[in-house]
Amino acid sequence: MPEYTAVPMSATLAADEALARRRRAGERVLPMASGEIGLPVLPALRDRLAAAADENAYGPVPGSEALRTAAAGYWARRGLAVDPGLVVAGPGSKPLLFALLLALGGDVVVPVPSWVSYAAHARLAGARPLPVPILPGEGGVPDPERLREAVTAARAAGRDPRTVVVTVPDNPTGTVASPGTLRRLAAAARELDLVVVSDEIYGDLLFDTPAPAGSPARHAPERTVVTTGLTKNLAVGGWRTGVARLPDSDTGRALHTRLVSVASQIWSSPPAPVQAAAAYAFGEPPEITERIAAGRRLHGAVARAVADRFTAAGALLAPVRATCYLYPDFEPLRDRLARTRGVEGGEDLARFLGERHGIGVLPAGAFGEQGQLLRIRAATSRLYGDSDAQRTAALQAPDPLALPWIREAVEWVGDALSDLTGARPHPHRHSTARARQF
């Protein structure tokens, strides 16, 4: 019997569990470790789910015709037309991504840094991740030139890389690869005969514009798979639904056969009531697009306000253009932090903010970075309130930062960073004694 390929628990989910335990113990915590979007369910979407509660049959393995047709329309409106027969739905984009790697086989190129599960998926699929650094300020996509070098060297050493996974826009950096980088990635993938798996779960959360981010599928349509879902744009992560758009090519059709076979053995079919709600959402009626636009405005306002606190503290931070993620680098403060706080790497940074201030963040090592880098990822998507009433008010507010609970959360981060850098003494303003839970 083959040995189990050991992987750690998802760093984001482990951090969430640890923060939940502290909250239950009466501590006040600020959850900024995971990217769960803290917003209420749109009532019209909830009603669609409830109306479909009696749909209890398995249904087609790749998903219902209604869902696949709606998803195809969603992509067509973004310039990525596809036959619904090349759309595959699953119980979340996360298991879809894993099933894709199983179906594709071979080793997997992953950007560094990248979302915590890509490398783990590759290992669980019996492959090895091949890490390739990103370009500065263009997270989610490996540097195309270094990609060529890494794949060529890996093949010369007897390895078999077949896939490159990218994220547009990016988790963990909150940045977006430029159109030029996407074109060069596509050219490299074609030259190296790699399939591109483009995780576009944040594609509707690009700030300052209703237009989605670019996609490598525009530049290498014959070899690019696109995945997305409703977890981020509509904040229904617990509903677990995702869709994959396969290329209209011999490669895509062969992959479709293998992917559906994998799905049939793992999840049989996506949950029927959720598919009904998802078909409605991917159809993008006005109430859906209005909710997504409101969420996008809220994410932008809060993420940028927290980003200002990091840069004011002296951290380096690329302009945040999308998502709810910040990836500050405290390298300019290395000597001071080592001397005054004993902080020498991302783990130390996360520990200081967590233990001393109750702020949950993740170190760069969780995202594949090596060495004692002074980088962390902070997610701002859970700062919108601790009740649906507060979160709804945050969505509707002309200025979310004027709301006292959001202002307090942003100030909490600023005070913790001031304490970290020695800008002023530890203020103890967020003690458990006067805690309001986040």
C-alpha positions in Angstrom: 0.0 0.0 0.0 1.5 3.4 -0.9 2.4 5.7 1.9 0.1 8.7 2.6 1.6 11.9 1.4 1.7 14.0 4.6 0.6 17.6 4.3 -0.1 20.1 7.0 -3.5 21.4 7.8 -4.4 24.5 5.8 -2.7 27.4 7.5 -5.7 29.7 7.1 -8.1 27.2 8.6 -5.8 26.2 11.4 -5.3 29.9 12.3 -9.1 30.4 12.2 -9.6 27.5 14.6 -6.9 28.9 17.0 -8.6 32.3 17.0 -12.0 30.8 17.6 -10.6 28.9 20.7 -9.3 32.1 22.1 -12.6 33.9 21.4 -14.5 31.2 23.3 -12.0 31.6 26.2 -13.1 35.2 26.5 -10.2 36.9 24.7 -10.7 39.6 22.2 -9.2 38.8 18.8 -9.1 40.4 15.4 -9.3 37.7 12.7 -7.1 38.6 9.8 -5.6 35.2 8.9 -8.2 33.8 6.6 -9.9 35.3 3.5 -13.4 34.4 4.4 -15.6 37.3 3.4 -17.6 38.5 6.4 -20.8 39.6 4.7 -24.4 38.5 5.0 -26.1 36.4 2.3 -28.0 38.4 -0.3 -31.7 37.7 0.5 -32.6 36.9 -3.2 -29.8 34.4 -3.3 -30.9 32.8 0.0 -34.4 32.5 -1.4 -33.2 30.7 -4.5 -31.4 28.2 -2.3 -34.4 27.7 0.0 -36.7 27.2 -3.0 -34.5 24.4 -4.3 -34.3 22.5 -0.9 -36.4 19.6 -2.3 -34.0 18.9 -5.1 -32.3 15.9 -3.6 -31.3 13.7 -6.6 -27.6 13.4 -7.6 -27.9 15.0 -11.0 -25.2 15.0 -13.7 -21.6 14.6 -12.6 -20.3 17.8 -14.3 -23.2 19.9 -13.0 -26.7 20.8 -14.1 -27.3 22.2 -17.5 -28.8 25.3 -16.0 -25.6 26.0 -13.9 -23.2 25.2 -16.8 -25.1 27.4 -19.2 -25.2 30.3 -16.7 -21.5 29.9 -16.0 -20.8 29.9 -19.7 -22.8 33.1 -20.0 -20.8 34.6 -17.1 -17.5 34.0 -19.0 -18.9 35.1 -22.3 -19.7 38.5 -20.9 -16.0 38.7 -19.9 -14.8 37.8 -23.4 -14.2 34.2 -22.7 -17.0 32.4 -24.5 -17.2 28.7 -24.0 -19.6 25.8 -24.8 -21.5 24.8 -21.7 -20.4 21.3 -22.5 -16.9 22.3 -21.5 -17.9 23.6 -18.1 -17.6 21.4 -15.0 -19.1 22.3 -11.7 -18.0 21.0 -8.3 -18.5 21.4 -4.5 -16.2 24.4 -4.4 -13.4 25.6 -6.6 -10.9 24.2 -4.1 -11.8 20.5 -4.8 -12.1 21.3 -8.5 -8.5 22.6 -8.5 -7.3 19.4 -6.8 -9.3 17.2 -9.2 -7.8 19.1 -12.1 -4.3 18.3 -10.9 -5.2 14.7 -10.5 -6.6 14.6 -14.0 -3.6 16.5 -15.6 -0.9 14.5 -13.8 2.7 15.4 -13.6 4.5 18.0 -11.5 3.0 21.5 -10.9 4.6 24.9 -11.2 3.4 27.2 -8.4 4.2 30.9 -8.0 6.0 32.0 -4.9 4.3 33.3 -2.8 1.0 31.6 -3.6 -2.2 30.4 -1.9 -1.5 27.9 0.8 -3.2 24.9 -0.9 -1.7 24.7 -4.4 1.5 23.0 -3.3 -0.4 20.7 -0.9 -2.8 19.8 -3.7 0.2 18.8 -5.9 1.7 16.6 -3.2 -1.7 15.0 -2.5 -2.0 14.3 -6.2 1.3 12.4 -6.1 3.2 15.2 -7.8 5.8 17.7 -6.7 5.4 21.4 -6.7 8.0 23.4 -8.7 8.2 26.8 -7.0 8.9 29.9 -9.3 9.1 33.4 -7.9 6.7 36.2 -9.0 7.8 39.5 -10.4 7.7 42.4 -7.9 4.2 43.8 -7.6 2.7 41.1 -9.8 1.6 38.3 -7.6 -0.1 35.1 -8.6 1.9 34.5 -11.8 5.4 33.1 -11.9 8.1 35.2 -13.6 7.8 33.8 -17.2 11.6 33.8 -17.8 12.3 32.0 -14.5 9.4 29.7 -15.4 11.3 28.7 -18.6 14.5 28.1 -16.7 12.9 26.1 -13.9 10.9 23.8 -16.2 13.8 23.2 -18.5 16.0 22.3 -15.6 13.4 20.1 -14.0 12.9 18.1 -17.2 16.6 17.8 -17.6 16.7 16.2 -14.1 14.0 13.7 -15.0 11.0 15.5 -13.6 7.7 15.9 -15.5 6.1 19.3 -15.0 2.9 19.6 -17.0 0.9 22.4 -15.3 1.4 25.9 -14.1 -1.2 27.3 -11.6 -1.8 31.0 -11.4 -4.1 33.3 -9.5 -5.5 36.5 -11.1 -6.0 38.6 -9.0 -3.7 37.3 -6.4 -4.0 35.8 -2.9 -1.8 36.5 -0.9 -0.5 39.8 -2.3 -3.7 41.6 -3.4 -1.9 42.5 -6.6 -2.7 41.8 -10.3 -0.3 40.6 -13.0 0.0 43.0 -15.9 -1.4 42.1 -19.3 2.2 41.9 -20.6 3.2 39.4 -17.9 0.1 37.3 -18.8 1.0 37.4 -22.5 4.6 36.3 -21.7 3.3 33.5 -19.4 1.0 32.3 -22.2 3.9 32.2 -24.7 6.1 30.3 -22.2 3.3 27.8 -21.5 2.8 27.2 -25.2 6.6 26.8 -25.8 6.9 24.4 -22.9 3.6 22.6 -23.6 2.2 23.4 -20.1 -1.5 23.6 -19.2 -2.3 26.8 -17.4 -4.8 26.5 -14.5 -6.0 30.0 -13.8 -7.7 30.5 -10.4 -9.9 33.6 -11.0 -12.0 33.3 -7.8 -11.2 37.0 -7.1 -11.8 38.2 -10.7 -14.8 40.4 -9.7 -13.0 42.1 -6.9 -10.7 44.4 -8.8 -10.9 47.9 -7.3 -11.7 51.1 -9.1 -13.3 49.4 -12.1 -16.3 47.0 -12.7 -14.2 45.3 -15.3 -12.7 41.9 -14.4 -9.0 41.3 -14.2 -7.2 39.9 -17.3 -6.9 36.2 -17.9 -4.3 34.0 -19.5 -7.1 32.3 -21.3 -7.2 35.4 -23.6 -3.6 34.7 -24.7 -3.4 30.9 -24.6 -7.0 29.8 -25.1 -6.2 26.3 -26.3 -4.4 25.4 -23.0 -5.9 27.4 -20.2 -8.4 26.2 -17.7 -10.2 28.9 -15.7 -11.8 28.3 -12.3 -14.1 30.5 -10.2 -16.9 30.4 -7.7 -19.2 32.4 -5.5 -17.0 32.2 -2.3 -15.4 35.7 -2.6 -17.6 37.9 -4.8 -20.9 36.9 -3.0 -19.4 35.7 0.4 -21.0 32.2 0.4 -18.0 30.1 1.1 -20.0 27.7 3.2 -22.2 26.8 0.3 -19.2 25.2 -1.5 -19.7 25.7 -5.2 -17.2 26.2 -8.0 -17.0 26.0 -11.8 -14.2 25.2 -14.3 -14.0 26.4 -17.9 -12.0 24.0 -20.0 -10.4 25.0 -23.3 -12.1 24.3 -26.6 -9.2 22.2 -28.0 -8.1 18.6 -28.1 -6.3 19.2 -24.8 -9.5 20.6 -23.2 -11.8 17.8 -24.4 -9.4 15.1 -23.3 -9.1 16.8 -19.9 -12.9 17.1 -19.6 -13.2 13.3 -19.9 -10.6 12.7 -17.2 -11.9 15.4 -14.9 -15.5 14.2 -15.0 -14.2 10.7 -14.3 -12.3 12.0 -11.2 -15.3 13.9 -10.1 -17.6 10.9 -10.4 -15.3 9.0 -8.0 -14.9 11.8 -5.5 -18.1 13.9 -5.2 -20.6 12.2 -7.7 -22.3 15.5 -8.4 -22.4 19.0 -6.9 -25.2 19.7 -4.3 -28.4 20.3 -6.2 -29.9 23.2 -4.2 -26.6 25.1 -4.3 -26.4 24.6 -8.0 -29.9 26.2 -8.4 -28.7 29.3 -6.4 -25.4 29.4 -8.3 -27.2 29.3 -11.7 -29.2 32.3 -10.6 -26.0 34.1 -9.4 -23.9 33.4 -12.5 -26.8 34.8 -14.6 -25.9 38.2 -13.0 -29.3 39.9 -12.5 -29.1 43.5 -11.3 -29.4 42.6 -7.6 -26.3 40.3 -7.9 -24.2 42.8 -9.7 -25.2 45.6 -7.3 -24.2 43.4 -4.3 -20.9 42.5 -5.9 -20.2 46.2 -6.6 -21.1 47.1 -3.0 -18.7 44.5 -1.7 -16.0 45.6 -4.0 -16.3 49.2 -2.7 -16.2 48.0 0.9 -13.2 45.8 0.4 -11.3 48.6 -1.3 -12.0 51.2 1.4 -11.0 48.9 4.3 -8.0 47.2 2.7 -6.5 50.5 1.7 -7.1 52.0 5.1 -5.3 49.1 6.8 -2.6 49.3 4.1 -2.0 52.9 5.1 -1.3 51.7 8.7 1.3 49.2 7.5 3.1 51.8 5.3 3.0 54.4 8.0 4.7 51.9 10.3 7.5 51.6 7.7 6.6 48.4 5.9 6.9 48.0 2.2 3.6 47.2 0.4 2.8 47.1 -3.2 -0.4 49.1 -4.1 -3.4 46.9 -3.3 -5.5 46.7 -6.5 -7.9 43.9 -5.7 -9.2 41.3 -3.1 -8.9 41.9 0.6 -5.3 40.9 1.1 -2.2 42.8 2.2 1.3 41.4 2.1 3.6 43.9 3.9 7.3 43.5 4.1 9.1 44.8 7.2 12.6 44.3 5.8 13.4 48.1 6.2 12.8 47.6 9.9 14.8 44.4 10.3 17.5 45.8 12.6 15.1 47.7 14.8 12.7 44.8 15.2 15.4 42.3 16.0 17.0 44.6 18.6 13.8 45.8 20.3 11.3 43.0 19.8 13.4 39.9 19.1 11.5 39.7 15.8 13.6 38.1 13.0 11.1 36.6 10.6 7.5 36.3 9.6 6.8 33.7 12.2 8.0 36.1 14.9 5.9 38.9 13.4 2.7 36.8 13.4 3.4 35.6 17.0 4.0 39.2 18.2 0.7 40.5 16.7 -1.2 37.4 17.8 0.0 37.0 21.3 0.4 40.6 22.3 -2.5 42.2 20.4 -4.9 39.4 19.5 -4.5 40.0 15.7 -4.4 36.9 13.6 -2.1 37.0 10.6 -0.1 34.5 8.7 3.7 34.5 8.0 5.2 34.4 4.6 6.3 30.8 5.1 2.6 29.7 4.9 2.7 30.8 1.2 5.8 29.0 0.2 8.4 31.7 0.9 11.7 30.4 2.4 14.0 31.9 4.9 13.6 34.5 7.6 11.6 36.9 5.5 9.9 39.7 7.5 6.6 39.3 5.6 3.1 38.5 6.6 -0.3 38.3 5.0 -3.2 40.2 6.6 -6.8 39.7 5.3 -9.2 42.6 6.0 -12.5 40.8 5.0 -13.6 40.0 8.6 -13.4 43.6 9.9 -16.9 44.6 8.7 -18.7 43.8 12.0 -19.8 41.0 14.3 -23.4 40.9 13.3 -25.4 40.9 10.0 -26.8 44.3 11.0 -23.3 45.8 11.2 -22.1 44.0 8.0 -25.2 45.2 6.1 -24.5 48.8 7.4 -20.9 48.4 6.2 -22.1 47.4 2.7 -24.5 50.4 2.5 -22.3 53.1 4.1 -21.0 55.8 1.8 -17.9 55.8 4.0 -17.4 52.5 5.8 -14.5 53.9 7.7 -16.8 56.3 9.5 -18.6 53.4 11.2 -17.3 53.1 14.7 -16.6 49.3 14.7 -14.6 49.5 11.4 -12.8 52.6 12.6 -11.9 50.8 15.8 -10.6 47.7 14.0 -8.4 49.8 11.7 -7.1 51.7 14.8 -6.5 48.4 16.5 -4.1 47.4 13.7 -2.4 50.8 13.8 -1.8 50.7 17.5 -0.4 47.2 17.3 2.0 48.3 14.6 3.0 51.3 16.6 3.8 49.1 19.5 5.7 46.7 17.2 7.9 49.4 15.8 8.3 51.3 19.1 6.6 54.4 17.8 4.8 54.7 21.2 4.3 52.4 24.3 1.9 49.5 24.2 -1.4 51.3 24.7 -3.4 48.4 26.1 -6.5 49.8 24.5 -7.8 46.5 23.4 -7.7 44.6 26.7 -10.0 41.6 27.3 -11.7 43.5 30.1 -13.5 45.9 27.7 -13.6 43.5 24.8 -16.3 43.5 22.1 -15.8 40.3 20.1 -14.8 40.5 16.5 
